[in-house]
Amino acid sequence: MYCNQCQEAAKGYACTSVGVCGKGNDLSNLMDLLIYSLEGISLYAQELRGKGENIDPKVDRFIMEGLFSTITNANFNDDVIEGKIREALEIRENLKNQLGRELSHPSATFTVKTREEMDQLSSQVGFLSIENEDVRALKSLVVFGLKGLAAYYEHANNLGHSSDELSSFMEEALAKVTMDLSVDELIGLVLKTGEHGVNAMALLDKANTSAYGNPEITKVNIGTRNNPAILISGHDLKDMEELLKQTDGTGVDVYTHSEMLPANYYPAFKKYEHFVGNYGGSWWSQNDEFEAFNGPILFTTNCIVPLKSKHTYLDRLYTTGSSGYPGATHIADRPAGGAKDFSQIIEQAKKCAPPTQLEEGEIVGGFAHNQVMALADKVVDAVKSGAIKKFFVMAGCDGRFKERNYYTEFAEALPQDTVILTAGCAKYRYNKLNLGDIGGIPRVLDAGQCNDSYSLAVIALKLKEVFGLEDINDLPIAYNIAWYEQKAVIVLLALLFLGVKNIHLGPTLPAFLSPNVADVLVKNFGIAGIGTVEDDMKIFLG
């Protein structure tokens, strides 16, 4: 096992026996083999596209789902990943037949029939097979960025939005990482991945808002009612929509958890009286919170924390889409033109006790780009008058390590004339603090999920236009971003493509960066880590 794709990589290097996330050695190696299989598929797909032939959309969908299923904390089921490898080999064979010849790269020719053969090969095809550490680092950046891109694209695709350009690029990038490219060529591919990350996030923003309306400023209840309920976590709003429709009139309430919190901001979901609010906090607190919830929990995507022996909610745990967990019930994908069937979850919920209340009160969110632009005059006046001196983008991921207390302390230490722009579960470090407002503008503006990070880029670009600036870096905006997994990687690459510099990234820099590649990011983009709150305040505030 050699896995360093997330911030929790053991000892700042890599997980080599068992993942800090809970992923085992066998599963990690199978995921490496699945990525290798996708590279082989992509080689054939690119050859066919070069000849002007069409690729079956099911192939594009499989590549996207395969990438997403290997993201951190998404799928812990070895059998599912093994099945995807077998399916990948069938797809690759069909593409080979369509092309009429076999390609020479090992990823385009290997065969495995048994699990033992998979285990043997998988240990030979991961990133450690790349000897040059700089090449390994840059190819890691591309592949991990693709995993995040695929996650955003899958959510848009579930809502009927597709892009042949995005599908073709995923194939192109996967094919290119099999090739002997120079460092300069790989840096170009990294930035191109960021460009398509922007495109994927824009497509998802369009998909979400066209289906459910633009997020609105919303006070979200964090208490409970005395009804049986279902807790929905993850990121997929299509699943959210179908669950709300199927629970309507059943007497079962629905609560969001963690990254699904921003579903409360969409107008289309507010019409459901049984959509109660948000339960609990960040993903890493889920073990205790799921125990207390008492009802079924539905995972629509990643951010699963493995259960320990003391936990008793496995029989209430459901997964769907690219997520999976051994022993949990998996809800099958929706049939063409149909909806997923959540009846099993609903029937179980009816027999469960209501949730145990953890807290009470409200939190405010819904400050996506459309809503912030509606307040643009007020925001601009506050900046011009000096009431707002600086914006801090504190988007990204949360995590369980104590070093992340830094972000709570940083938010508390910010001067009263600053505003936090956030998206993603990083907000749970400070969104329940009483930080006040500036002339009615809350000092924490939550744009939504990590999926909604695009909103923060749109806001920055719009402010650049309003203030008549030539360079986005001339805005009074600082970037102090927490990261954890691969969706944060694609957000970082997207920001770099947009020209944003001097981003501080923490609580540690990615373990998969070699010293030379890290040096390139520092010199060309001003990437930096974090220090103490006191020292970083001096840097950010001059």
Sequence and secondary structure as in RCSB ss.txt:
>XXXX:A:sequence
MYCNQCQEAAKGYACTSVGVCGKGNDLSNLMDLLIYSLEGISLYAQELRGKGENIDPKVDRFIMEGLFSTITNAN
FNDDVIEGKIREALEIRENLKNQLGRELSHPSATFTVKTREEMDQLSSQVGFLSIENEDVRALKSLVVFGLKGLA
AYYEHANNLGHSSDELSSFMEEALAKVTMDLSVDELIGLVLKTGEHGVNAMALLDKANTSAYGNPEITKVNIGTR
NNPAILISGHDLKDMEELLKQTDGTGVDVYTHSEMLPANYYPAFKKYEHFVGNYGGSWWSQNDEFEAFNGPILFT
TNCIVPLKSKHTYLDRLYTTGSSGYPGATHIADRPAGGAKDFSQIIEQAKKCAPPTQLEEGEIVGGFAHNQVMAL
ADKVVDAVKSGAIKKFFVMAGCDGRFKERNYYTEFAEALPQDTVILTAGCAKYRYNKLNLGDIGGIPRVLDAGQC
NDSYSLAVIALKLKEVFGLEDINDLPIAYNIAWYEQKAVIVLLALLFLGVKNIHLGPTLPAFLSPNVADVLVKNF
GIAGIGTVEDDMKIFLG
>XXXX:A:secstr
  B  STT GGGT BSSB TTS BHHHHHHHHHHHHHHHHHHHHHHHHHHTT    HHHHHHHHHHHHHTSTTTB
  HHHHHHHHHHHHHHHHHHHHHHTS  SSGGGT    SHHHHHHHHTTSSGGG   HHHHHHHHHHHHHHHHHH
HHHHHHHHTT   HHHHHHHHHHHHHTTS   HHHHHHHHHHHHHHHHHHHHHHHHHHHHHH     EEEE S  
SS EEEEESS HHHHHHHHHHHTTTT EEEE GGGGGGGG HHHHT TTEEEE S  GGGHHHHHHHH S EEE 
SS      TT   GGGEEEETT B TTSEEE    TTS    HHHHHHHHTS        SEEEE   HHHHHHT
HHHHHHHHHHTS  EEEE  B   SSGGGHHHHHHHHHS TTEEEEE SGGGGGTTTS   EETTEESEEE  SG
GGHHHHHHHHHHHHHHTT S GGGSSEEEEEE  SHHHHHHHHHHHHTT    EEESS  TT  HHHHHHHHHHH
  B    HHHHHHHHH 
